[in-house]
Amino acid sequence: MACRQLWASRAASYLRISVFHRGFSNVVKDLKYADSHEWVKVDENSATVGITDHAQDHLGDVVYVELPEVGAAVTQGGSFGALESVKATSDINSPVSGKVVEVNEALNSSPALINSSPYKDGWIIKVEISDNGELNNLMDSDQYSKFCEEEDSKH
């Protein structure tokens, strides 16, 4: 395996192709995480939702994002949209219940923001939270990092 990676790196260098060697995905400390790989940033009763760096890395290049309508109701663990990548189409699940108050319209013309900036420019929706108690069902950054390591070790 290491020999194959070395060969690929040398071949990429010869062909002048940049190769990005990735360690473990970036996990942001002040966010909460769902086991379906969505993150949520909470500010009182408002939540910004996106998919994690780990998820976007596994999906590959995102080419289309199906966004919900503003005003749509979302439930914790329920699907509210979909991502289409070069590898697969995946549902996006809400880590909290509430009402969609804003969608990231920039994703309509630039879905790759999810790959390049999953925690900043690649956010997907903003939700008015209906039950702050649901946040107790989510993981903190340390729990999520451990969850991803265990999940990846199974594959």
Accessible surface in RSA format (square Angstrom, percent):
REM  Atomic radii and reference values for relative SASA: ProtOr
REM  Chains: A
REM  Algorithm: Lee & Richards
REM  Probe-radius: 1.40
REM  Slices: 20
REM RES _ NUM      All-atoms   Total-Side   Main-Chain    Non-polar    All polar
REM                ABS   REL    ABS   REL    ABS   REL    ABS   REL    ABS   REL
RES MET A   1   156.05  80.8 118.58  78.5  37.47  89.2 105.54  89.7  50.51  66.9
RES ALA A   2    78.39  72.1  68.65 105.9   9.74  22.2  70.35  99.1   8.04  21.3
RES CYS A   3   102.11  77.2  93.84 104.7   8.27  19.4  38.23  96.9  63.88  68.9
RES ARG A   4   163.39  68.6 157.15  80.1   6.24  14.8  65.95  90.1  97.44  59.1
RES GLN A   5    99.71  55.8  95.69  69.9   4.02   9.6  33.67  71.7  66.03  50.1
RES LEU A   6    91.42  50.9  86.63  62.0   4.80  12.1  90.47  63.5   0.96   2.6
RES TRP A   7   173.10  69.5 169.47  82.0   3.62   8.5 143.59  76.6  29.51  47.9
RES ALA A   8    46.29  42.6  42.19  65.1   4.10   9.3  43.56  61.3   2.73   7.2
RES SER A   9    31.57  26.7  26.46  35.3   5.11  11.8  22.89  48.7   8.68  12.2
RES ARG A  10   159.83  67.1 152.68  77.8   7.15  17.0  57.84  79.0 101.99  61.8
RES ALA A  11    28.01  25.8  20.23  31.2   7.78  17.7  27.39  38.6   0.62   1.7
RES ALA A  12     9.64   8.9   7.33  11.3   2.30   5.2   9.11  12.8   0.53   1.4
RES SER A  13    80.86  68.3  62.34  83.2  18.52  42.7  32.56  69.3  48.30  67.7
RES TYR A  14   185.97  86.8 161.39  91.8  24.58  64.0 122.43  92.0  63.54  78.3
RES LEU A  15   110.06  61.3  87.67  62.7  22.40  56.3  91.85  64.5  18.21  49.0
RES ARG A  16   223.14  93.7 187.92  95.8  35.22  83.9  68.58  93.7 154.56  93.7
RES ILE A  17    99.67  56.7  89.23  66.5  10.44  25.2  93.61  67.4   6.06  16.4
RES SER A  18   111.83  94.5  81.71 109.1  30.12  69.4  54.89 116.9  56.94  79.8
RES VAL A  19    69.72  45.9  42.30  38.3  27.42  66.1  45.79  39.8  23.93  64.9
RES PHE A  20   162.42  81.3 135.87  84.2  26.56  69.1 138.97  84.3  23.46  67.1
RES HIS A  21   128.65  70.3 103.09  71.7  25.56  65.4  74.68  77.0  53.97  62.8
RES ARG A  22    86.67  36.4  52.02  26.5  34.65  82.5  30.53  41.7  56.14  34.0
RES GLY A  23    65.38  80.6   0.00   N/A  65.38  80.6  43.02 118.1  22.36  50.1
RES PHE A  24    94.46  47.3  56.52  35.0  37.95  98.7  62.38  37.8  32.08  91.8
RES SER A  25     9.97   8.4   3.28   4.4   6.69  15.4   0.49   1.0   9.48  13.3
RES ASN A  26    89.14  61.5  79.86  77.2   9.28  22.3  27.72  66.7  61.42  59.4
RES VAL A  27    26.95  17.7   7.32   6.6  19.63  47.3   7.32   6.4  19.63  53.2
RES VAL A  28    43.72  28.8  39.70  35.9   4.02   9.7  43.72  38.0   0.00   0.0
RES LYS A  29   150.31  73.3 134.36  82.4  15.95  38.0 104.76  94.3  45.55  48.5
RES ASP A  30   102.81  72.0  72.06  71.7  30.75  72.7  49.51 116.5  53.29  53.2
RES LEU A  31     9.54   5.3   5.71   4.1   3.83   9.6   6.43   4.5   3.11   8.4
RES LYS A  32    68.97  33.6  68.87  42.3   0.10   0.2  38.36  34.5  30.61  32.6
RES TYR A  33     0.22   0.1   0.00   0.0   0.22   0.6   0.00   0.0   0.22   0.3
RES ALA A  34    11.91  11.0   9.64  14.9   2.27   5.2  11.91  16.8   0.00   0.0
RES ASP A  35    96.16  67.4  83.90  83.5  12.26  29.0  14.09  33.2  82.06  81.8
RES SER A  36    44.34  37.5  23.42  31.3  20.92  48.2  26.76  57.0  17.58  24.6
RES HIS A  37    25.38  13.9  25.19  17.5   0.19   0.5  22.46  23.1   2.92   3.4
RES GLU A  38     3.62   2.1   3.62   2.7   0.00   0.0   0.00   0.0   3.62   3.0
RES TRP A  39     4.62   1.9   4.62   2.2   0.00   0.0   4.62   2.5   0.00   0.0
RES VAL A  40     0.91   0.6   0.00   0.0   0.91   2.2   0.00   0.0   0.91   2.5
RES LYS A  41   104.71  51.1 102.85  63.1   1.86   4.4  49.45  44.5  55.26  58.9
RES VAL A  42    51.55  33.9  22.89  20.7  28.66  69.1  22.89  19.9  28.66  77.7
RES ASP A  43   103.08  72.2  97.28  96.8   5.80  13.7  26.98  63.5  76.10  75.9
RES GLU A  44   151.88  87.2 130.31  98.6  21.57  51.4  57.48 111.2  94.40  77.1
RES ASN A  45    87.82  60.6  85.09  82.2   2.73   6.6  17.24  41.5  70.58  68.2
RES SER A  46    48.39  40.9  47.37  63.2   1.02   2.4  30.62  65.2  17.77  24.9
RES ALA A  47     0.36   0.3   0.00   0.0   0.36   0.8   0.36   0.5   0.00   0.0
RES THR A  48    25.77  18.3  25.61  26.0   0.15   0.4   9.09  12.2  16.68  25.2
RES VAL A  49     0.00   0.0   0.00   0.0   0.00   0.0   0.00   0.0   0.00   0.0
RES GLY A  50     0.00   0.0   0.00   N/A   0.00   0.0   0.00   0.0   0.00   0.0
RES ILE A  51     6.86   3.9   6.40   4.8   0.46   1.1   6.40   4.6   0.46   1.2
RES THR A  52     0.06   0.0   0.06   0.1   0.00   0.0   0.06   0.1   0.00   0.0
RES ASP A  53    11.63   8.1  11.63  11.6   0.00   0.0   1.78   4.2   9.84   9.8
RES HIS A  54     5.04   2.8   5.04   3.5   0.00   0.0   2.72   2.8   2.32   2.7
RES ALA A  55    14.97  13.8  10.45  16.1   4.52  10.3  14.58  20.5   0.39   1.0
RES GLN A  56    12.46   7.0  12.11   8.8   0.35   0.8   0.00   0.0  12.46   9.4
RES ASP A  57    54.82  38.4  41.11  40.9  13.71  32.4   3.23   7.6  51.59  51.5
RES HIS A  58    99.54  54.4  83.88  58.3  15.66  40.1  73.17  75.4  26.38  30.7
RES LEU A  59    22.42  12.5  20.74  14.8   1.68   4.2  22.38  15.7   0.04   0.1
RES GLY A  60    16.33  20.1   0.00   N/A  16.33  20.1  16.33  44.8   0.00   0.0
RES ASP A  61    90.88  63.7  89.92  89.5   0.96   2.3  16.07  37.8  74.80  74.6
RES VAL A  62     4.06   2.7   0.00   0.0   4.06   9.8   0.00   0.0   4.06  11.0
RES VAL A  63    76.71  50.5  55.95  50.7  20.76  50.0  58.72  51.0  17.99  48.8
RES TYR A  64   121.82  56.9 120.82  68.7   1.01   2.6  86.10  64.7  35.72  44.0
RES VAL A  65     4.07   2.7   0.00   0.0   4.06   9.8   0.00   0.0   4.06  11.0
RES GLU A  66    88.57  50.8  87.65  66.3   0.91   2.2  21.25  41.1  67.32  55.0
RES LEU A  67    33.47  18.6   9.37   6.7  24.11  60.6   9.53   6.7  23.94  64.4
RES PRO A  68    20.01  14.6   5.87   5.3  14.15  51.4  15.49  12.8   4.52  28.1
RES GLU A  69   138.12  79.3 134.02 101.4   4.10   9.8  54.61 105.6  83.50  68.2
RES VAL A  70    91.49  60.2  67.13  60.8  24.36  58.7  67.13  58.3  24.36  66.1
RES GLY A  71    42.28  52.1   0.00   N/A  42.28  52.1  22.36  61.4  19.92  44.6
RES ALA A  72    34.78  32.0  22.76  35.1  12.02  27.3  33.93  47.8   0.85   2.3
RES ALA A  73    89.90  82.7  60.79  93.8  29.10  66.2  60.83  85.7  29.06  77.0
RES VAL A  74     8.91   5.9   1.91   1.7   6.99  16.9   6.25   5.4   2.66   7.2
RES THR A  75    87.02  61.9  84.35  85.5   2.68   6.4  66.12  88.8  20.90  31.6
RES GLN A  76    51.58  28.8  28.05  20.5  23.54  56.0  17.43  37.1  34.16  25.9
RES GLY A  77    54.94  67.8   0.00   N/A  54.94  67.8  33.03  90.6  21.91  49.1
RES GLY A  78    23.53  29.0   0.00   N/A  23.53  29.0  22.43  61.6   1.10   2.5
RES SER A  79    68.69  58.0  33.73  45.0  34.97  80.5  25.10  53.4  43.60  61.1
RES PHE A  80    20.50  10.3   2.52   1.6  17.98  46.8  12.60   7.6   7.90  22.6
RES GLY A  81     4.49   5.5   0.00   N/A   4.49   5.5   2.37   6.5   2.12   4.8
RES ALA A  82    15.53  14.3  15.53  24.0   0.00   0.0  15.53  21.9   0.00   0.0
RES LEU A  83     2.36   1.3   2.32   1.7   0.03   0.1   2.36   1.7   0.00   0.0
RES GLU A  84    76.78  44.1  76.24  57.7   0.54   1.3   8.65  16.7  68.13  55.6
RES SER A  85     9.39   7.9   0.00   0.0   9.39  21.6   0.00   0.0   9.39  13.2
RES VAL A  86   102.70  67.6  63.11  57.1  39.59  95.4  70.71  61.4  31.99  86.8
RES LYS A  87   142.68  69.6 105.23  64.6  37.46  89.2  75.74  68.2  66.94  71.3
RES ALA A  88    49.51  45.5  36.85  56.9  12.67  28.8  48.94  68.9   0.58   1.5
RES THR A  89    94.09  66.9  64.06  64.9  30.03  71.6  46.62  62.6  47.47  71.8
RES SER A  90    37.70  31.9  31.65  42.2   6.05  13.9  24.34  51.8  13.36  18.7
RES ASP A  91    96.05  67.3  75.00  74.7  21.05  49.8  10.98  25.8  85.08  84.8
RES ILE A  92     0.49   0.3   0.24   0.2   0.25   0.6   0.49   0.4   0.00   0.0
RES ASN A  93    33.04  22.8  33.04  31.9   0.01   0.0   1.13   2.7  31.91  30.8
RES SER A  94     1.09   0.9   0.00   0.0   1.09   2.5   0.22   0.5   0.86   1.2
RES PRO A  95     1.50   1.1   0.00   0.0   1.50   5.5   1.50   1.2   0.00   0.0
RES VAL A  96     0.00   0.0   0.00   0.0   0.00   0.0   0.00   0.0   0.00   0.0
RES SER A  97    16.01  13.5  16.01  21.4   0.00   0.0  11.18  23.8   4.83   6.8
RES GLY A  98    10.58  13.0   0.00   N/A  10.58  13.0   7.15  19.6   3.43   7.7
RES LYS A  99    98.69  48.1  98.11  60.2   0.58   1.4  44.19  39.8  54.50  58.1
RES VAL A 100     0.31   0.2   0.00   0.0   0.31   0.7   0.00   0.0   0.31   0.8
RES VAL A 101    63.75  41.9  43.39  39.3  20.35  49.0  44.91  39.0  18.84  51.1
RES GLU A 102    76.64  44.0  75.67  57.2   0.98   2.3  22.89  44.3  53.75  43.9
RES VAL A 103    13.09   8.6   7.30   6.6   5.79  14.0   7.30   6.3   5.79  15.7
RES ASN A 104     9.03   6.2   7.99   7.7   1.04   2.5   1.04   2.5   7.99   7.7
RES GLU A 105   109.98  63.1 101.57  76.8   8.41  20.0  57.14 110.5  52.84  43.1
RES ALA A 106    48.42  44.5  36.49  56.3  11.94  27.2  44.97  63.3   3.45   9.1
RES LEU A 107     0.85   0.5   0.00   0.0   0.85   2.1   0.00   0.0   0.85   2.3
RES ASN A 108    94.11  64.9  61.97  59.9  32.15  77.4  30.31  73.0  63.80  61.7
RES SER A 109    99.70  84.2  65.25  87.1  34.45  79.4  53.58 114.1  46.12  64.6
RES SER A 110    48.35  40.9  43.87  58.5   4.48  10.3  17.88  38.1  30.47  42.7
RES PRO A 111    20.83  15.2  20.83  19.0   0.00   0.0  20.83  17.2   0.00   0.0
RES ALA A 112    54.95  50.5  54.55  84.2   0.40   0.9  54.76  77.1   0.18   0.5
RES LEU A 113    42.86  23.9  41.88  30.0   0.97   2.4  41.88  29.4   0.97   2.6
RES ILE A 114     0.48   0.3   0.48   0.4   0.00   0.0   0.48   0.3   0.00   0.0
RES ASN A 115    31.67  21.8  20.52  19.8  11.15  26.9  17.82  42.9  13.85  13.4
RES SER A 116    89.74  75.8  50.23  67.0  39.51  91.0  52.83 112.5  36.91  51.7
RES SER A 117    21.74  18.4  16.24  21.7   5.50  12.7  16.26  34.6   5.48   7.7
RES PRO A 118    13.21   9.6  12.80  11.7   0.41   1.5  13.13  10.8   0.08   0.5
RES TYR A 119    40.52  18.9  20.00  11.4  20.53  53.4  19.82  14.9  20.71  25.5
RES LYS A 120   152.09  74.2 141.46  86.8  10.62  25.3  91.50  82.4  60.59  64.5
RES ASP A 121    68.41  47.9  62.55  62.3   5.86  13.9  12.54  29.5  55.87  55.7
RES GLY A 122     0.59   0.7   0.00   N/A   0.59   0.7   0.00   0.0   0.59   1.3
RES TRP A 123    41.22  16.5  41.22  20.0   0.00   0.0  21.02  11.2  20.20  32.8
RES ILE A 124     0.00   0.0   0.00   0.0   0.00   0.0   0.00   0.0   0.00   0.0
RES ILE A 125     0.00   0.0   0.00   0.0   0.00   0.0   0.00   0.0   0.00   0.0
RES LYS A 126    60.75  29.6  60.75  37.3   0.00   0.0  13.79  12.4  46.96  50.0
RES VAL A 127     0.00   0.0   0.00   0.0   0.00   0.0   0.00   0.0   0.00   0.0
RES GLU A 128    91.49  52.5  88.29  66.8   3.20   7.6  21.66  41.9  69.83  57.0
RES ILE A 129    11.39   6.5   0.00   0.0  11.39  27.5   0.00   0.0  11.39  30.9
RES SER A 130    85.70  72.4  45.35  60.5  40.35  92.9  45.81  97.5  39.89  55.9
RES ASP A 131    71.82  50.3  67.18  66.9   4.65  11.0  20.58  48.4  51.24  51.1
RES ASN A 132    71.17  49.1  58.65  56.7  12.51  30.1  26.77  64.4  44.40  42.9
RES GLY A 133    40.88  50.4   0.00   N/A  40.88  50.4  30.11  82.6  10.76  24.1
RES GLU A 134    28.24  16.2  26.31  19.9   1.93   4.6   9.05  17.5  19.19  15.7
RES LEU A 135    26.52  14.8  26.32  18.8   0.20   0.5  26.52  18.6   0.00   0.0
RES ASN A 136   130.50  90.0 100.19  96.8  30.32  73.0  28.95  69.7 101.56  98.2
RES ASN A 137   108.33  74.7  72.50  70.1  35.83  86.3  25.34  61.0  82.99  80.2
RES LEU A 138    17.12   9.5   5.80   4.1  11.32  28.5   6.85   4.8  10.27  27.6
RES MET A 139    32.91  17.0  32.73  21.7   0.18   0.4  23.91  20.3   9.00  11.9
RES ASP A 140    60.57  42.4  60.47  60.2   0.10   0.2  23.13  54.4  37.44  37.3
RES SER A 141     7.60   6.4   7.33   9.8   0.26   0.6   1.74   3.7   5.86   8.2
RES ASP A 142    94.26  66.0  87.18  86.8   7.09  16.8  30.27  71.2  63.99  63.8
RES GLN A 143    99.55  55.7  92.26  67.4   7.29  17.4  31.93  68.0  67.62  51.3
RES TYR A 144     0.17   0.1   0.17   0.1   0.00   0.0   0.17   0.1   0.00   0.0
RES SER A 145    28.60  24.2  28.60  38.2   0.00   0.0  17.33  36.9  11.27  15.8
RES LYS A 146   128.90  62.9 127.37  78.2   1.52   3.6  71.36  64.2  57.53  61.3
RES PHE A 147    55.02  27.5  51.76  32.1   3.26   8.5  54.26  32.9   0.76   2.2
RES CYS A 148     0.00   0.0   0.00   0.0   0.00   0.0   0.00   0.0   0.00   0.0
RES GLU A 149    98.68  56.7  90.47  68.4   8.21  19.5  31.57  61.1  67.10  54.8
RES GLU A 150    84.81  48.7  82.00  62.0   2.80   6.7  36.27  70.2  48.54  39.6
RES GLU A 151    48.99  28.1  47.55  36.0   1.44   3.4  17.62  34.1  31.37  25.6
RES ASP A 152    51.16  35.8  40.26  40.1  10.90  25.8  23.65  55.7  27.52  27.4
RES SER A 153    93.01  78.6  53.97  72.0  39.04  89.9  50.78 108.1  42.23  59.2
RES LYS A 154   168.50  82.2 128.59  78.9  39.91  95.0  83.00  74.7  85.50  91.1
RES HIS A 155   179.15  97.9 115.14  80.0  64.01 163.8 114.62 118.1  64.53  75.1
END  Absolute sums over single chains surface
CHAIN  1 A     9127.0       7309.0       1818.0       4791.8       4335.1
END  Absolute sums over all chains
TOTAL          9127.0       7309.0       1818.0       4791.8       4335.1
